[in-house]
Amino acid sequence: MDYQKISEIMKALSHPTRLQIVEYLAEGEKCVKDIWEELDIPQPTASQHINVLKNAGVICYKKEGVRTCYRIKDERVVKILNILKEEEK
C-alpha cells in the first residue's frame, strides 16, 4: 500500500470546493468553464483547485482545441465521497 499516494489523495479531497468538483465530475467529463459556472466560483479559483486534484492524480484532462475538459481518473474518490454522503443520512 502506498501511504504517501493515499495521503496526497486525501489531502487533495480535504477542501469543500474540491469535493464539489469531484462530485460534479462524477456525473461525467466537464470543461473547466462548466465547472466554475456550476460551482459559481471565479475561474482562477476553479483552476487552482483543479490543479490540486490533477497533481494528486484524482482527475485528468484532455484538450479539445482551446477547451480543456476534465474527468475523474481515480474512481476510488467517487466511492469515498459516496460512502461519506451515506454516513450523513
Secondary structure, 3 states (H helix, E strand, C coil): CCHHHHHHHHHHCCCHHHHHHHHHHCCCCEEHHHHHHHHCCCHHHHHHHHHHHHHCCCEEEEEECCEEEEEECCCHHHHHHHHHHHHHC
